[in-house]
Structures are given as structure tokens and as C-alpha cells.
Amino acid sequence: MEKYACYEDSNDFFESLALKISELAKKTILRNNEFKVVLTGGNSYQSLYKSLAALDLEWKQWKFFITDERFVTQNSYLRNSRKINNELFSRIKVPKKNINFMKPELGVDRAILEYEKVILQAGKFDLVLLSYGRDGHIASLFPRAKYPRNRLVVIERNSPKLPKKRISLSYETLNNSENIIKLISGNNKKSLMKSFFSKKIPSKSIVGDNSITCINKNLIPLELQNECIDYHSTFWR
């Protein structure tokens, strides 16, 4: 079941979220000797990555994957992996073999095939981090686009926002997770929130076994604020 939680103080929220994730990681590592997490790019989670990097964690047991990547040069500021490297990996000691990211520089077909092998080997994820775009897209899965079913990785050739060409984990792959956190933040999401709770958005179907959508309270119209509860009182079961 999808849960909706709201927050007001971003600094407090991301620090608390980092602690919650670290607790989940410790429990999972005790059980499985590893913690498999799918990271996402963009700006929404940069504060979380910094907060995680400040914690003393068993990084050698963490296995990292990525939701999507853009077909740009490796050094481009638009590259999702670059932002994650800057905010997280440059601050912690993690074996390179534990970082399993997409490689669009291989070309479309090969990049998809190679990453599908990675995902098949990974199996079910422990945690997937996602954030909503202003049009309701998640990763590089856009609301009005149609993607092939039964694929682990899909291509978006005509993204509504630049760069046009991207590869992304599919709805089915993102759903294959024990826990999913979806984030809605930023003033440009106010138009999304006007009809978010009543509108059918494809990305709402990504719920895994346990899902929570965290929303900046300032984005929620007053008449809809009873739709979500304070994030301190709910995370995963």
C-alpha cells in the first residue's frame, strides 16, 4: 500500500531519512550480507547523499545501481552518475566493483543488454530511490510514453526534456524492490500537486513491497494536506 508523508524542514528531513536508510541497511546486511540500493540522479536527493556520506556505514556491503542515464558525454554535468559521484562516492570509500551504473557510451543496444545482465544478476533490490518530475515522470519513464513490457531496461528516444535520448530501468524492474521511496520537492512541482492525489499517473504504479511518497508540505494545497501524514510517524513497516 502506498503511503504519503509530508515534511517542512528539508535539512531535518534528509538527515532523518539518511538515518532511516542506514538502519534499514544494517538490518538487511545482517540478514543478507549486502544491501542493494538503486540511486537516482537530478537535484532532489543531493542533500540525502551528503547526509549518507557523513555517516559511518559498512560501505563494502552496499551494492549501488542507478535508475536511469542520459546519452551525454561521461564528463557532462547532465550525466546522472556524475552528480552522484560528486555528492556521494567522492566522500566515501566503496569498492568500484560495488558501483553498477549504466554505460550509454557503449551505444544504445549494447548499453541496454549489458545493464539487463547486471539487473538479472542483482535480483530483488532492497531499496529504490525515486523522485517525481514536474510532469509526473520518474527515472526516464514519462507519463505519455509507451514502453515495451517484460523488459528490464528501456530506451526513451524523445524525452520531453533535454537530453532527448535516455535509458531507464523499466516499471517492472523498479517495482522489484522491498522498499521504495519517492520524493516530491521543489517549487516547480506545485502544478503536479494540484491533481496528484486524484490523477492517474503511471509512475504511481511503482510501489514494490513497501512504498512511501515524501512530499514537501509547502507544495500541497491546503485542502489536500489531510492526504498525507508527518514523515516522523511513518516509514517502512
N, C-alpha and C positions, 0 to 999 in steps of 0.2 A: 504493500500500500504506500502511495506517495504521501509524504509529509511536507508541510510548508512551515518554515521557520523564518522569523524576521529578526533583524539586528539594526542597531543605530550607530554604535561606535565601531568604525571599521578596524581600528588598531586592536581594540579589545577582542573583536570577533575573530580576526585572523590569528591572534596569539592563542586564543582559546581553541580554535579549530586545529591549529598545529599540535596542541597538547592532546586533543581528542584523537587525532590521527596517529600520534606517537603511541598512545595507549592501545589502539587497535593493532598497530604494527607489532608491538611487544607480545600481545596475546597470540597473534597469528604466527609469529616466529617461534614461539614456544610450542605451538601445535604442529606447524609445517616446516619449520626451519628456514622459512623465507617469507617475504612479503611482496606481493606483486601489485604494483600501482601504475595506473595509466595517468600520465600528466597531460595537461593541455597548455597551449601557448596563449598568446594575447596578453592583455594587461591585467585582467581580473585577478589572477592568482599570484602576481608578483610578490605582494606582501606576505602571502602564505608561504611561498618558497623561502623568503628571507627568514621568516619565523621558524620554519622547519630546520633551516641550516644552522640556526643558533642553538638547537638542542643537541644533546649528546646521545646519539642513536646508533644502533647496530647497522650502519650503512652497508656493511658487507653482505647482509642478509636481504637487503632491499633489491628488487628487480624492477627496473623502470621501462615503461613503454610510453608511447605517445598517441594522442587521439587522431592527429592529422598533420599534414605538412603541405607547404606551398611550393610550387615549382619555380623557385628562385635560386640564385647562386648561394653557395654554402655560407658566404660571408654577409649576405643581405640582412638588413635589420628586420625584414619582413619574415624571416625564417623563424618558425616557432621554436625549433631546437636552440637557436642562438639565445633567445630570451630566457629559456630555461637554464641553459648553461651559465649565463651571466648571473642569474638570481639564485641558483641552487648549486649546480655542480662545481662552480668555481670556488665555492665556500666550504665544501665538504670533501672527505676522502672516500671515494666509492670506486671499486674496480671498474675499468672501462667495459669489461665483458658484461657487467650488470646493466649497462645502458643500451637498450634495444630500440633505436629510433628508425624512422623511415628514411630512405635514401633516394629522393627524387632525382638526384644526379645520375642514377642508373638508367633513367628513361622510364616512361610510364609503365609499360608492360612488365619489365624486369623488376621495377620497384614494388609493384603490387605483388608479384609472385614471391619475391624474397620476403616481403613482410607477412604474407599469408603463412609462409613456413614458420616464421617467428611466432606468430599468434597461435598456430596449431600446436607448437611445442609448449607454449606457455600454459595453455588450458584456461581454466577459470581464473579471473582476476579477483584480487582481494578488495581493491578499491579503484574506482574510476572517478576522476575529477573532470567536471564539465562546466562550461559557462554559456549562457544564452547570449546570442547576438540580438541586435535591436529588431530584427525581423523574425526572431524566434528560432534561428538556426543554432545548431550545436555541432561542435567539431567543424567539419566542412560538409555537413548534411543540411541542405537548405529546404525550407518548407514546401516550395512548389516544384521541386525537382523529383524525378523518379530514378531510383537506383535499383540495380539488379538484386533479386533476392538470393539467399543462400550463398552470398559472397562474404568473406571475412574483411576484405578491403575493397573499397570502391573508388572510382575517379569522378571528380567534378570538373568538367571541361569548360563550363561557362558560369562561373560564380558571379552572383550579383554584385560582389565587391572584389576589388583587385587584391591580389593577382587572380586571374580567371581560372587557371588550372591548379588543381589540388588533388591530393589523395587523402582518404579518410577511412578510419575504421567504420564498418557498417553499423546500422541499427542493431542487427543481430549480435555482432561482436561486442558492442558496448553494453548490451544487456547481459552478457555472460559474466556477471560480476556479483560478488557477495554484497558489496556496498557501493552506492553511487551518491556523490554529492554534486548538485547542480547549483550554480551561482547566478544571481541576477543583481548586477551592480552597475553604477554609472548613470549619470543624468540622461544619457541618450536612450535609456530603456524605459522611460516614462510612458512612451506611446505603446510599448509592448504590454505594460502592466494594466492599461485601461481595460483590456479584454482578456487578460491572461488566464484568469480562473474559469472563464466560461467558453473560451475559444478552443477549438480542436487544433492542436499543434503537434505535428508528427514527433517532435523530439520529446514530448511528454510520455511517449511510449517507452522511453529508456528508463527503466526502473530497477533492473536487476532483482536481487532478492530483498534488498532493503534500500530505499531511496529517500533522500531529503533534498528539497529545494530551499536554499537560503537566499532571502531577498532583503535588500536594503529597505528599511521601513519607509524612508523618505520617498521611495518610488511608488508606494502603494496608495491609491486613492483612499480617503478616509472611510468611505462606505464599504471598502473591501478589506479593511485591516483585520476584521474578525476571522478572515480566512486562514490566517497563519498565527502561530504562537511564538513566544520568545524562544530563541535558539538555545538558551541555557537549559530549558526543560526537556529538550528532545534532541537526540542524535540517533545513533543506531541502538537497536534493542539489546 
